[in-house]
Amino acid sequence: MFVETNFKRANQPIFALAIMEGKRNFKIDRYKFKNKDEELEFVKDFVKKHYKENNGKIELWGKIKHYVYKSDWFNKYLIIDIDGNIITEVYDYRFYKASISM
């Protein structure tokens, strides 16, 4: 699960962005679900809860625009709005991640 904020870097340090990357990426254990409907219901509830708990924004990254989810059940990325509704399905989604290495 990826939280899209349409972030545009201004002068934020790369190391700070890399440290905060975990605030917009979530791993969902898809093996605990019996079928895709059960998984999809969980994802929709997760989105609504996450949005509410974070008051619609992620520290440093900005305002939450939508969520992106892909699972083995679906051969597409699901674009989910802040109310947990599927907006669209796409075959490709470009993720940008901040990282540092030594």
C-alpha positions as CSV (number, residue, x, y, z in Angstrom):
1,M,0.0,0.0,0.0
2,F,1.4,3.4,-1.0
3,V,0.0,6.7,0.2
4,E,0.1,9.3,-2.6
5,T,0.6,12.9,-1.7
6,N,1.9,14.3,-5.0
7,F,4.9,15.4,-3.1
8,K,7.3,17.8,-4.8
9,R,10.7,18.3,-3.2
10,A,11.7,21.8,-2.4
11,N,14.5,22.0,0.0
12,Q,13.8,19.0,2.3
13,P,17.0,17.0,3.0
14,I,17.1,13.6,1.3
15,F,18.0,11.8,4.6
16,A,14.9,13.2,6.2
17,L,12.7,12.0,3.3
18,A,14.3,8.6,3.4
19,I,13.7,8.3,7.2
20,M,10.1,9.3,6.7
21,E,9.5,6.9,3.7
22,G,7.9,4.4,6.0
23,K,5.1,6.9,6.7
24,R,3.7,6.4,3.2
25,N,4.4,2.8,2.5
26,F,2.6,-0.1,4.2
27,K,3.0,-3.8,3.9
28,I,-0.3,-5.8,4.1
29,D,-0.1,-9.5,4.8
30,R,-2.2,-10.8,2.0
31,Y,-1.9,-14.4,3.1
32,K,-4.2,-13.9,6.0
33,F,-7.2,-13.4,3.7
34,K,-9.4,-16.2,2.3
35,N,-10.3,-14.4,-0.9
36,K,-10.0,-11.1,-2.8
37,D,-13.3,-9.7,-1.4
38,E,-12.1,-10.2,2.2
39,E,-8.8,-8.5,1.3
40,L,-10.4,-5.7,-0.5
41,E,-12.8,-5.0,2.4
42,F,-9.8,-4.9,4.8
43,V,-7.9,-2.5,2.5
44,K,-10.9,-0.1,2.2
45,D,-11.3,0.0,6.0
46,F,-7.5,0.5,6.4
47,V,-7.6,3.5,4.0
48,K,-10.5,5.2,5.9
49,K,-8.9,4.6,9.3
50,H,-5.5,5.7,8.2
51,Y,-6.8,8.9,6.6
52,K,-8.8,9.7,9.7
53,E,-6.0,8.9,12.2
54,N,-3.6,11.2,10.3
55,N,-6.0,14.0,9.7
56,G,-5.6,13.7,6.0
57,K,-1.9,14.4,5.8
58,I,1.5,12.8,6.4
59,E,4.2,14.6,8.2
60,L,6.7,16.0,5.7
61,W,5.0,14.4,2.7
62,G,1.9,16.6,2.8
63,K,-1.9,16.1,2.1
64,I,-3.1,12.6,1.3
65,K,-4.5,12.5,-2.3
66,H,-5.2,8.8,-2.7
67,Y,-3.9,5.3,-1.9
68,V,-2.4,2.8,-4.3
69,Y,-2.7,-0.9,-3.7
70,K,-1.6,-4.1,-5.5
71,S,-2.2,-7.6,-4.5
72,D,-1.7,-11.1,-6.0
73,W,-5.5,-11.3,-6.3
74,F,-5.5,-8.3,-8.6
75,N,-3.2,-8.0,-11.7
76,K,-3.6,-4.2,-11.5
77,Y,-2.9,-1.4,-9.1
78,L,-6.1,-0.2,-7.4
79,I,-6.3,3.6,-6.9
80,I,-8.4,4.2,-3.8
81,D,-9.8,7.5,-2.7
82,I,-9.7,8.8,0.9
83,D,-13.2,7.3,1.5
84,G,-12.1,3.8,0.6
85,N,-13.7,3.8,-2.8
86,I,-11.8,2.4,-5.9
87,I,-11.3,5.3,-8.3
88,T,-9.7,3.3,-11.0
89,E,-7.5,0.3,-11.8
90,V,-4.2,0.7,-13.8
91,Y,-1.6,-1.8,-15.0
92,D,1.3,0.4,-14.1
93,Y,2.0,2.9,-11.4
94,R,5.2,4.9,-11.0
95,F,6.4,5.1,-7.4
96,Y,9.0,7.5,-6.3
97,K,10.9,6.6,-3.2
98,A,13.5,8.5,-1.2
99,S,16.5,6.4,0.0
100,I,20.0,6.7,1.2
101,S,22.8,4.1,1.2
102,M,26.3,4.0,2.6
